[in-house]
Amino acid sequence: MSDSVKAYRAAVLHFLAAPESQESHEYFTDGLLVVEHGRIARIGHAYDLLPQLPAGVEVVEYSDALITAGFVDTHIHYPQQGMIGSYGTQLLDWLQTYVFPAERRFADLEYARLQARFFLRELLRNGTTTALVFCTVHKESVEAFFEEALRLNLRMLAGKVLMDRNAPDYLTDTAESGYADSQALIERWHGRKRLHYAVTPRFAPTSTPQQLALAGKLLGEYPDLYLHTHLAENRQEVQWVKELFPERKHYLDVYDHYRLLGARSVFAHGIHLCDDECQRLGETGSTVAFCPTSNLFLGSGLFDLARLERHDVRVGLGTDIGGGTSFSQLRSLDEAYKILQLQGQSLDPFKALYLATLGGARALYLDDRIGNLQPGKEADFVVLDYFATPLLAQRIEQARGLAEKLFALMILGDDRTVKATYAAGRLVHERGKTDKTVLLST
């Protein structure tokens, strides 16, 4: 028994519901998290649970730290990590200048493998245990990503980009080849251990009507697939969609017409939406990924969280590397707070951590498996160091309660704040030790 059970002692916080609800979270100042066979077995006060542990169970103690559920990233591009922080353009020019040349290299399987390993190390180093990931148009990019995610037993979602027009020849497929390649990848990877496949048209302007129709066909043929694309990120992009699809009433209606809305459909950005689009997203159970650092870096606009929530739209948090400027969801929350401040809204620290954990899991319809630390859930969790930097330590020491501590973490925290990351109960990142050693040991 002691070999399959392990316990972790620190302050523990996780969410049971959105913070607006009563009894939305559980918090244990001196908590104990008990893990068995990769799942949460018990959670509670250390003084209650310690005497109940079987003899010989190892207890890992983290002082001045907070254990919470692993972070969930609902929109990110792994092929774009190499050109993160590229200077000087907005969305459409940025794609042509930086993104497309970077993605060209992912036709090489070995290169894609190296990048997938680096990418997943960065996610885990930042406490992110689940992500919805854009690959490239190349099958090799997907194979490499899923190979590495499978090796680490991570719950990850990804798919091959579909793009048959308005892109360089070296990055385009055809409607037919995109469908066939996607189907082959679905059959090989979807549902394998903790992996999910996402049908991934880049965005409406780079797919012909025929390709969008075949994307809808795939969703009909495999009902538990995901759909992952972009929506209304940039005003110039929105105008381009109007010109390409004049028969549709708005941007979202393009996707709706081709049967791409619904549960497990995730649309990145959603900044420039009309009320009709918001209402339709809500009534179909679709999700919008809020990508704060990317929206600011590319000058795309300000995300209106309150408006989408009025329409009951599911919202997750995304880093959107490489338009985004950090893998850290703490940095995302810092910028999200500022974006909402500019619009007269306020991001409560409990709501912020909810968005990064259970809210993200709910946005991906995975909250029955991940997102909090309830018994039976998969043991994906992160250990956050209250004293990771001198400035953070000073602020924490002056905090007057849990809310102020959480707010300090989200405004001042970053990758240095993550002391350890666990996936399915296994240590996959430990600060201060080489990532290579930790990852290879898994």
PLY file of the C-alpha trace (Angstrom):
ply
format ascii 1.0
element vertex 442
property float x
property float y
property float z
element edge 441
property int vertex1
property int vertex2
end_header
0.00 0.00 0.00
2.73 2.50 0.93
4.32 2.21 -2.53
1.11 3.34 -4.28
0.10 6.02 -1.76
1.83 9.33 -1.15
0.81 12.41 0.80
1.64 16.10 0.36
1.42 18.64 3.17
1.06 22.40 2.69
-1.72 24.95 2.55
-4.25 23.53 0.08
-6.87 25.41 -1.96
-9.15 24.18 -4.70
-12.48 25.12 -6.24
-15.75 23.22 -6.20
-17.68 25.78 -8.26
-17.39 29.29 -9.67
-16.53 31.85 -6.95
-19.94 33.50 -7.33
-21.47 30.33 -5.85
-21.77 29.59 -2.14
-19.16 27.18 -0.82
-17.18 27.60 -4.03
-13.87 26.43 -2.61
-12.15 24.44 0.10
-9.11 25.82 1.90
-6.93 24.09 4.47
-4.28 26.24 6.14
-2.35 23.11 7.09
-3.68 20.67 4.54
-2.92 17.17 3.37
-3.41 15.81 -0.12
-3.32 12.02 -0.38
-2.66 10.48 -3.79
-3.13 6.84 -4.73
-2.45 5.26 -8.13
-2.32 8.67 -9.81
-5.64 9.93 -8.41
-6.69 12.05 -5.47
-7.64 9.77 -2.60
-8.19 12.21 0.31
-8.01 15.92 0.96
-8.41 17.69 4.26
-6.77 19.02 7.39
-3.42 17.44 8.12
-4.33 16.82 11.77
-7.34 14.75 10.64
-5.69 12.75 7.89
-2.17 12.08 9.13
-3.25 9.56 11.80
-5.26 7.69 9.14
-2.37 7.13 6.73
-1.16 3.57 6.31
2.18 2.78 7.90
5.16 3.68 5.76
3.42 6.27 3.57
5.80 9.06 2.56
4.65 12.57 3.44
6.23 15.33 1.34
6.09 18.64 3.19
6.19 22.01 1.43
6.68 24.94 3.78
5.43 28.45 2.92
3.62 27.02 -0.09
0.17 26.55 -1.56
-1.01 23.40 -3.33
-3.73 23.86 -5.92
-4.93 22.11 -9.06
-2.68 22.16 -12.12
-3.22 25.08 -14.45
-5.24 24.64 -17.64
-4.29 26.52 -20.83
-7.18 26.66 -23.30
-5.24 28.11 -26.25
-1.56 27.86 -27.17
0.63 27.20 -30.27
3.61 24.93 -29.63
5.29 25.65 -33.02
5.42 29.37 -32.22
7.56 29.21 -29.08
10.73 29.89 -31.06
9.50 33.25 -32.34
7.88 34.49 -29.14
8.48 38.19 -28.60
8.86 39.03 -32.31
8.67 42.77 -32.76
6.43 45.23 -34.38
3.29 44.05 -36.17
-0.35 43.21 -35.58
-2.06 39.91 -36.30
-2.22 39.49 -40.08
1.23 40.94 -40.84
2.65 39.05 -37.86
1.43 35.74 -39.29
3.13 36.35 -42.62
6.33 37.81 -41.20
7.05 35.49 -38.29
4.57 32.65 -37.79
4.42 30.97 -41.17
8.22 30.77 -41.62
8.57 29.32 -38.11
5.89 26.69 -38.73
7.54 25.56 -41.97
10.24 23.70 -40.02
7.74 21.31 -38.43
7.62 19.15 -41.53
10.80 17.63 -40.04
9.74 15.03 -37.47
12.98 15.17 -35.48
12.84 18.95 -35.24
9.20 18.72 -34.14
10.16 16.20 -31.44
12.80 18.52 -30.03
10.35 21.39 -29.98
7.60 19.29 -28.39
9.94 18.26 -25.57
10.98 21.86 -24.93
7.38 23.05 -25.10
6.07 20.53 -22.59
8.98 21.26 -20.24
8.04 24.93 -20.32
4.39 24.20 -19.62
5.25 21.99 -16.64
7.85 24.46 -15.38
5.02 27.00 -15.24
2.57 24.67 -13.52
0.38 23.95 -16.53
-0.70 20.32 -16.69
-3.34 20.47 -19.44
-3.37 22.53 -22.64
-5.35 22.80 -25.87
-2.59 23.07 -28.45
-2.25 24.20 -32.06
0.26 22.15 -34.05
1.02 22.94 -37.73
-0.37 21.74 -41.04
2.13 18.88 -40.98
1.11 15.48 -39.59
4.64 15.20 -38.17
4.00 18.08 -35.78
1.04 16.27 -34.27
2.81 12.92 -34.07
5.74 14.51 -32.25
3.52 16.36 -29.78
1.37 13.36 -28.88
4.39 11.06 -28.60
5.93 13.28 -25.93
2.64 13.96 -24.12
1.97 10.22 -24.03
5.43 9.51 -22.62
4.78 11.92 -19.77
1.18 10.73 -19.30
-0.22 14.25 -19.59
-3.82 15.18 -20.33
-3.33 17.14 -23.55
-5.45 18.16 -26.54
-4.08 18.97 -29.99
-4.66 18.73 -33.72
-3.29 19.27 -37.19
-3.92 22.71 -38.65
-6.30 22.80 -41.62
-5.32 25.55 -44.05
-5.98 25.28 -47.79
-5.86 28.93 -48.90
-4.45 32.38 -48.11
-1.18 30.96 -46.81
2.22 30.09 -48.32
2.28 27.01 -50.54
4.64 25.27 -48.13
1.98 25.46 -45.38
-1.21 24.56 -47.24
-3.02 21.28 -47.51
-6.19 20.57 -49.49
-9.68 20.03 -48.19
-9.38 16.32 -48.99
-5.85 15.79 -47.65
-6.63 17.75 -44.50
-9.63 15.54 -43.86
-7.71 12.32 -44.54
-4.70 13.33 -42.44
-6.93 14.41 -39.57
-8.87 11.16 -39.69
-5.67 9.12 -39.57
-4.40 11.10 -36.59
-7.74 10.76 -34.81
-7.69 7.00 -35.23
-4.13 6.80 -33.91
-4.25 9.23 -30.99
-7.72 10.31 -29.86
-8.64 8.72 -26.55
-5.24 7.10 -26.10
-4.52 7.33 -22.37
-5.01 11.03 -21.56
-4.95 12.44 -25.10
-7.71 14.16 -27.08
-7.84 15.25 -30.71
-9.01 18.70 -31.80
-10.11 19.43 -35.37
-8.12 22.60 -36.04
-8.92 24.98 -38.90
-6.54 27.90 -38.32
-9.29 30.45 -38.85
-12.02 31.08 -41.40
-9.88 33.08 -43.87
-7.41 30.22 -44.41
-9.97 27.49 -45.07
-12.22 27.17 -48.09
-15.90 26.42 -47.60
-15.17 22.84 -48.66
-12.54 22.44 -45.96
-14.80 23.91 -43.27
-17.56 21.54 -44.37
-15.21 18.57 -44.01
-14.17 19.79 -40.57
-17.84 19.70 -39.61
-18.08 16.21 -41.08
-15.24 15.02 -38.83
-17.01 16.38 -35.77
-20.14 14.49 -36.79
-18.24 11.26 -37.35
-16.41 11.41 -34.02
-18.82 13.04 -31.55
-16.33 13.44 -28.68
-13.73 15.39 -30.69
-12.78 18.99 -29.99
-12.90 21.94 -32.38
-10.15 24.55 -31.96
-9.86 27.74 -34.00
-9.68 31.54 -33.81
-12.52 34.06 -33.72
-12.73 37.84 -33.89
-9.23 38.56 -32.61
-8.46 41.61 -34.76
-10.67 44.19 -36.50
-8.85 43.77 -39.81
-9.39 40.01 -39.57
-13.13 40.50 -38.92
-13.41 42.69 -42.02
-11.53 40.10 -44.08
-14.02 37.43 -43.05
-16.89 39.66 -44.17
-15.26 39.98 -47.58
-14.59 36.25 -47.93
-18.01 35.12 -46.67
-20.44 37.92 -47.67
-23.40 35.54 -47.42
-22.90 34.99 -43.68
-24.30 37.50 -41.19
-21.15 37.68 -39.03
-17.87 35.90 -38.26
-19.32 33.28 -35.92
-22.04 32.49 -38.42
-19.35 31.13 -40.77
-18.44 28.48 -38.22
-22.06 27.93 -37.27
-23.03 27.31 -40.90
-20.46 24.52 -41.15
-21.59 22.88 -37.87
-18.53 23.81 -35.86
-20.22 25.17 -32.72
-21.09 23.15 -29.64
-19.71 21.49 -26.55
-15.91 21.07 -26.86
-15.69 23.82 -29.51
-13.10 26.38 -28.37
-12.73 29.76 -30.08
-9.64 31.76 -29.21
-9.94 35.49 -28.44
-13.53 36.57 -29.15
-12.72 40.24 -28.65
-14.78 41.84 -31.42
-18.13 40.09 -31.10
-21.69 41.35 -31.44
-24.46 40.39 -29.00
-25.88 37.84 -31.43
-22.52 36.05 -31.56
-22.25 36.04 -27.78
-25.74 34.67 -27.42
-25.09 31.92 -29.97
-21.85 30.91 -28.25
-23.70 30.63 -24.96
-26.66 28.64 -26.20
-24.47 26.12 -28.05
-22.19 25.50 -25.06
-19.16 26.75 -26.97
-16.08 28.13 -25.23
-14.02 31.30 -25.71
-10.36 31.37 -24.69
-9.27 34.66 -23.09
-5.63 35.33 -24.06
-4.53 38.48 -22.20
-0.80 38.74 -22.95
-1.36 38.04 -26.65
-4.22 40.50 -26.98
-2.06 43.25 -25.52
1.17 42.33 -27.33
-0.49 42.25 -30.77
-2.68 45.28 -30.03
-5.80 43.27 -30.75
-8.16 44.77 -28.19
-9.70 44.35 -24.74
-11.59 41.17 -23.84
-14.98 41.86 -22.25
-15.36 39.05 -19.72
-18.53 40.42 -18.12
-20.32 40.58 -21.47
-19.58 36.96 -22.33
-20.59 35.82 -18.86
-23.93 37.62 -19.20
-24.57 35.32 -22.17
-23.48 32.24 -20.18
-20.47 31.63 -22.40
-17.83 29.30 -21.00
-14.50 31.12 -20.72
-11.04 29.63 -20.26
-7.64 31.24 -19.94
-5.03 30.94 -22.70
-1.42 32.01 -23.03
-1.51 31.95 -26.85
2.25 31.45 -27.22
3.81 32.90 -29.39
1.55 35.95 -29.70
1.39 35.64 -25.94
4.53 36.53 -24.08
4.66 34.02 -21.23
3.88 30.35 -20.57
2.85 31.35 -17.05
-0.85 31.51 -16.25
0.07 33.75 -13.33
1.39 36.27 -15.85
-1.81 35.79 -17.88
-3.87 36.62 -14.80
-1.77 39.72 -14.11
-2.56 41.06 -17.59
-6.18 39.90 -17.42
-6.64 41.97 -14.27
-5.34 45.07 -16.07
-7.47 44.48 -19.17
-10.60 44.27 -17.06
-9.59 47.31 -14.99
-9.50 49.36 -18.18
-13.15 48.46 -18.75
-14.39 49.14 -15.24
-14.38 45.46 -14.30
-12.45 43.80 -11.52
-10.90 40.34 -11.45
-11.20 38.98 -7.93
-8.21 36.76 -7.00
-10.47 33.79 -6.27
-12.12 34.18 -9.66
-8.68 34.43 -11.25
-7.41 31.18 -9.77
-10.71 29.53 -10.65
-10.25 30.54 -14.31
-6.76 29.03 -14.33
-7.93 25.72 -12.82
-11.52 24.49 -12.57
-12.81 27.19 -14.93
-10.37 26.04 -17.60
-11.30 22.41 -17.04
-14.97 23.29 -17.31
-14.30 25.26 -20.50
-12.80 22.07 -21.97
-15.54 19.81 -20.57
-12.91 17.97 -18.55
-14.03 19.00 -15.08
-15.10 15.43 -14.34
-11.40 14.46 -14.51
-9.25 17.50 -13.71
-9.51 21.09 -12.45
-9.75 20.51 -8.71
-8.56 18.13 -6.01
-11.72 16.21 -5.21
-11.23 12.51 -4.43
-11.33 10.45 -7.60
-9.94 13.20 -9.81
-6.65 12.77 -11.63
-3.80 13.99 -9.43
-2.65 16.97 -11.50
-1.52 19.66 -9.09
1.01 22.43 -8.59
2.94 23.68 -5.57
3.27 27.47 -5.47
6.03 29.08 -3.39
4.86 32.12 -1.44
8.49 33.21 -0.97
9.74 32.56 -4.51
11.23 36.05 -4.88
12.20 38.69 -2.30
9.49 41.06 -3.50
6.80 38.40 -3.40
7.95 37.28 0.05
7.74 40.82 1.40
4.25 41.27 -0.01
3.04 37.90 1.34
4.33 38.72 4.80
2.14 41.84 4.81
-0.95 40.11 3.42
-4.01 40.31 5.66
-5.62 37.11 4.49
-5.88 34.47 1.79
-7.35 36.82 -0.81
-4.37 39.16 -0.54
-1.95 36.23 -0.79
-3.66 34.99 -3.97
-3.65 38.47 -5.42
0.08 38.83 -4.73
0.71 35.48 -6.47
-1.22 36.52 -9.59
0.33 39.98 -9.86
3.92 39.22 -8.82
4.22 35.50 -9.60
5.77 33.78 -12.61
7.62 30.54 -13.43
9.84 31.03 -10.36
6.76 30.70 -8.17
6.22 27.08 -9.24
8.09 24.87 -6.77
6.81 21.57 -8.18
4.35 20.21 -10.73
2.66 16.81 -10.58
0.77 15.04 -13.37
-1.27 11.92 -12.62
0.50 11.82 -9.26
4.03 11.88 -10.68
6.58 14.62 -10.18
7.21 16.12 -13.61
8.90 19.37 -12.62
10.87 20.37 -9.53
12.36 23.82 -9.31
16.09 23.89 -8.75
16.69 20.52 -10.37
17.32 20.02 -14.06
14.11 19.54 -16.02
15.88 16.89 -18.06
16.50 14.74 -14.99
12.97 15.05 -13.67
11.28 14.43 -17.01
13.43 11.48 -17.97
12.72 9.87 -14.61
9.04 9.71 -15.51
0 1
1 2
2 3
3 4
4 5
5 6
6 7
7 8
8 9
9 10
10 11
11 12
12 13
13 14
14 15
15 16
16 17
17 18
18 19
19 20
20 21
21 22
22 23
23 24
24 25
25 26
26 27
27 28
28 29
29 30
30 31
31 32
32 33
33 34
34 35
35 36
36 37
37 38
38 39
39 40
40 41
41 42
42 43
43 44
44 45
45 46
46 47
47 48
48 49
49 50
50 51
51 52
52 53
53 54
54 55
55 56
56 57
57 58
58 59
59 60
60 61
61 62
62 63
63 64
64 65
65 66
66 67
67 68
68 69
69 70
70 71
71 72
72 73
73 74
74 75
75 76
76 77
77 78
78 79
79 80
80 81
81 82
82 83
83 84
84 85
85 86
86 87
87 88
88 89
89 90
90 91
91 92
92 93
93 94
94 95
95 96
96 97
97 98
98 99
99 100
100 101
101 102
102 103
103 104
104 105
105 106
106 107
107 108
108 109
109 110
110 111
111 112
112 113
113 114
114 115
115 116
116 117
117 118
118 119
119 120
120 121
121 122
122 123
123 124
124 125
125 126
126 127
127 128
128 129
129 130
130 131
131 132
132 133
133 134
134 135
135 136
136 137
137 138
138 139
139 140
140 141
141 142
142 143
143 144
144 145
145 146
146 147
147 148
148 149
149 150
150 151
151 152
152 153
153 154
154 155
155 156
156 157
157 158
158 159
159 160
160 161
161 162
162 163
163 164
164 165
165 166
166 167
167 168
168 169
169 170
170 171
171 172
172 173
173 174
174 175
175 176
176 177
177 178
178 179
179 180
180 181
181 182
182 183
183 184
184 185
185 186
186 187
187 188
188 189
189 190
190 191
191 192
192 193
193 194
194 195
195 196
196 197
197 198
198 199
199 200
200 201
201 202
202 203
203 204
204 205
205 206
206 207
207 208
208 209
209 210
210 211
211 212
212 213
213 214
214 215
215 216
216 217
217 218
218 219
219 220
220 221
221 222
222 223
223 224
224 225
225 226
226 227
227 228
228 229
229 230
230 231
231 232
232 233
233 234
234 235
235 236
236 237
237 238
238 239
239 240
240 241
241 242
242 243
243 244
244 245
245 246
246 247
247 248
248 249
249 250
250 251
251 252
252 253
253 254
254 255
255 256
256 257
257 258
258 259
259 260
260 261
261 262
262 263
263 264
264 265
265 266
266 267
267 268
268 269
269 270
270 271
271 272
272 273
273 274
274 275
275 276
276 277
277 278
278 279
279 280
280 281
281 282
282 283
283 284
284 285
285 286
286 287
287 288
288 289
289 290
290 291
291 292
292 293
293 294
294 295
295 296
296 297
297 298
298 299
299 300
300 301
301 302
302 303
303 304
304 305
305 306
306 307
307 308
308 309
309 310
310 311
311 312
312 313
313 314
314 315
315 316
316 317
317 318
318 319
319 320
320 321
321 322
322 323
323 324
324 325
325 326
326 327
327 328
328 329
329 330
330 331
331 332
332 333
333 334
334 335
335 336
336 337
337 338
338 339
339 340
340 341
341 342
342 343
343 344
344 345
345 346
346 347
347 348
348 349
349 350
350 351
351 352
352 353
353 354
354 355
355 356
356 357
357 358
358 359
359 360
360 361
361 362
362 363
363 364
364 365
365 366
366 367
367 368
368 369
369 370
370 371
371 372
372 373
373 374
374 375
375 376
376 377
377 378
378 379
379 380
380 381
381 382
382 383
383 384
384 385
385 386
386 387
387 388
388 389
389 390
390 391
391 392
392 393
393 394
394 395
395 396
396 397
397 398
398 399
399 400
400 401
401 402
402 403
403 404
404 405
405 406
406 407
407 408
408 409
409 410
410 411
411 412
412 413
413 414
414 415
415 416
416 417
417 418
418 419
419 420
420 421
421 422
422 423
423 424
424 425
425 426
426 427
427 428
428 429
429 430
430 431
431 432
432 433
433 434
434 435
435 436
436 437
437 438
438 439
439 440
440 441
